[in-house]
Amino acid sequence: MTDTLSMYQASVPVLQRALRNLKGLLEKAEAHAQAQGYDPAVLLQARLYPDMLPLLRQVQLATDTSKFAPARLTGNESPRFDDVETSFAELHARLDKVIDYVGGFEPAAFDGSESRTVTLPSRNGNDRQFDGRSYLLGFVLPNVFFHVSTAYAILRHNGVPLGKLDYLGAR
């Protein structure tokens, strides 16, 4: 007997875990800054390189990609967030909202989503189309992992004592 991996299993728990782990990274960063005696908000604008986005935007993009994924895969509209966060507390709240939103989808809603057409709108009118499987495996998950990894790297580069298990999470 062979078990199959559903689109739900490949998306919802994976996205929730990545976001929970990102939240844990931010908690450690804030605690580290306070223990070292500097304003944790300094880290929110930290970058790996001048032409890269700061930590704050990495978190916003990870949450955006995560909330759009189940909505698009199930044919629903995703909530829109204004990118107005300026503190760790606001980023934690955003992460909590997205973790809860993503977790609100039922597995049955993903039935057939591997072949559903997903269109990514673009500002220049060159919309990208995917089938659901390609969207999830070739766009969503790599993007979420990129932004979480970049957030990790920004924090690590700024002296926050993080290790691989902080990125991977407890389970």
C-alpha positions as CSV (number, residue, x, y, z in Angstrom):
1,M,0.0,0.0,0.0
2,T,1.4,3.4,-1.0
3,D,0.4,6.6,0.8
4,T,0.1,9.6,-1.4
5,L,0.9,13.2,-0.4
6,S,-2.1,15.5,-0.8
7,M,-1.8,19.1,-1.8
8,Y,-3.2,20.0,1.6
9,Q,-0.4,18.1,3.4
10,A,2.2,19.6,1.1
11,S,1.0,23.1,1.8
12,V,-0.9,23.9,5.0
13,P,1.3,22.2,7.6
14,V,4.5,23.1,5.8
15,L,3.6,26.8,5.6
16,Q,2.4,26.9,9.2
17,R,5.6,25.3,10.4
18,A,7.8,27.8,8.4
19,L,5.9,30.7,9.8
20,R,6.0,29.4,13.4
21,N,9.7,28.9,13.0
22,L,10.1,32.4,11.6
23,K,8.2,33.7,14.6
24,G,10.6,31.8,16.9
25,L,13.5,33.5,15.1
26,L,12.0,36.9,15.7
27,E,11.4,36.1,19.3
28,K,15.0,35.1,19.8
29,A,16.2,38.2,17.9
30,E,14.2,40.6,20.1
31,A,15.3,38.9,23.3
32,H,19.0,39.0,22.1
33,A,18.8,42.7,21.3
34,Q,17.3,43.5,24.7
35,A,19.9,41.3,26.5
36,Q,22.7,43.2,24.6
37,G,21.2,46.5,25.4
38,Y,20.2,47.8,22.0
39,D,16.8,48.7,20.5
40,P,15.4,45.5,18.8
41,A,13.8,47.8,16.2
42,V,17.3,48.2,14.7
43,L,17.1,44.7,13.4
44,L,13.9,45.3,11.5
45,Q,15.7,47.4,8.9
46,A,18.8,45.2,8.8
47,R,19.8,43.8,5.4
48,L,22.4,41.3,4.1
49,Y,23.4,43.7,1.3
50,P,22.2,47.2,0.4
51,D,20.2,46.1,-2.6
52,M,18.3,43.4,-0.6
53,L,15.1,43.9,1.3
54,P,15.3,44.4,5.1
55,L,14.1,41.9,7.7
56,L,10.7,43.6,8.0
57,R,10.0,43.0,4.3
58,Q,11.3,39.4,4.4
59,V,8.6,38.7,7.1
60,Q,5.9,40.5,5.1
61,L,6.7,38.6,1.9
62,A,6.9,35.2,3.7
63,T,3.4,35.8,5.1
64,D,2.0,37.2,1.9
65,T,3.2,34.2,-0.1
66,S,1.8,31.9,2.6
67,K,-1.6,33.4,2.8
68,F,-2.1,33.6,-1.0
69,A,-1.2,29.9,-1.5
70,P,-4.1,28.1,0.1
71,A,-6.5,30.8,-1.1
72,R,-5.4,30.4,-4.7
73,L,-5.2,26.7,-4.5
74,T,-8.8,26.4,-3.3
75,G,-10.2,29.1,-5.5
76,N,-10.7,31.7,-2.7
77,E,-9.8,35.3,-2.1
78,S,-7.0,35.9,0.3
79,P,-7.2,38.7,2.9
80,R,-5.1,41.7,2.0
81,F,-2.7,43.3,4.5
82,D,-1.3,46.8,4.3
83,D,2.4,46.5,4.9
84,V,2.5,48.9,7.8
85,E,4.3,46.9,10.5
86,T,7.0,48.8,12.3
87,S,7.7,46.6,15.4
88,F,8.3,43.1,16.4
89,A,4.9,43.0,18.1
90,E,3.2,43.9,14.9
91,L,5.2,41.3,13.0
92,H,4.2,38.7,15.6
93,A,0.5,39.7,15.2
94,R,0.8,39.4,11.4
95,L,2.4,36.0,11.7
96,D,-0.3,34.8,14.1
97,K,-3.0,36.0,11.7
98,V,-1.5,34.2,8.7
99,I,-0.8,31.0,10.7
100,D,-4.5,31.0,11.8
101,Y,-5.8,31.9,8.3
102,V,-3.8,29.1,6.6
103,G,-4.9,26.6,9.3
104,G,-8.5,27.4,8.7
105,F,-8.6,25.5,5.4
106,E,-10.1,22.0,5.3
107,P,-8.2,19.3,3.5
108,A,-11.1,18.6,1.2
109,A,-10.9,22.1,-0.1
110,F,-7.7,21.2,-1.8
111,D,-9.1,18.2,-3.7
112,G,-8.2,18.7,-7.4
113,S,-6.1,21.7,-6.7
114,E,-3.0,20.1,-8.3
115,S,-4.5,20.8,-11.7
116,R,-6.3,24.1,-10.9
117,T,-5.0,27.0,-12.9
118,V,-3.4,29.6,-10.7
119,T,-2.7,33.1,-12.2
120,L,-0.2,35.4,-10.5
121,P,-1.0,38.9,-11.5
122,S,1.9,41.2,-12.2
123,R,2.2,45.0,-12.3
124,N,3.4,45.0,-15.9
125,G,0.5,42.9,-17.2
126,N,2.6,39.8,-17.8
127,D,0.6,37.5,-15.5
128,R,2.1,34.1,-14.8
129,Q,0.0,31.0,-15.0
130,F,0.7,27.7,-13.2
131,D,-1.1,24.5,-12.5
132,G,-1.6,24.1,-8.8
133,R,1.1,21.6,-8.3
134,S,3.7,23.7,-10.1
135,Y,2.5,26.8,-8.2
136,L,2.9,25.1,-4.8
137,L,6.1,23.2,-5.5
138,G,7.9,25.6,-7.9
139,F,6.8,29.0,-6.6
140,V,5.2,29.1,-3.2
141,L,7.4,26.8,-1.2
142,P,10.7,28.0,-2.7
143,N,9.6,31.6,-2.1
144,V,8.6,31.1,1.5
145,F,11.8,29.2,2.3
146,F,13.8,31.9,0.6
147,H,12.3,34.7,2.7
148,V,12.5,32.7,6.0
149,S,16.1,31.7,5.2
150,T,17.0,35.3,4.4
151,A,15.4,36.5,7.6
152,Y,17.5,33.9,9.4
153,A,20.6,35.0,7.6
154,I,20.0,38.7,8.4
155,L,19.6,37.9,12.1
156,R,22.6,35.6,12.2
157,H,24.7,38.2,10.4
158,N,23.7,40.7,13.1
159,G,24.9,38.4,15.9
160,V,21.6,36.8,17.0
161,P,22.7,33.4,18.3
162,L,20.7,31.1,16.0
163,G,21.4,27.6,14.8
164,K,20.0,25.3,12.2
165,L,17.5,23.8,14.6
166,D,16.0,27.3,15.1
167,Y,15.4,27.5,11.3
168,L,14.1,23.9,11.1
169,G,12.0,24.1,14.3
170,A,11.4,21.5,17.0
171,R,9.2,19.4,14.7
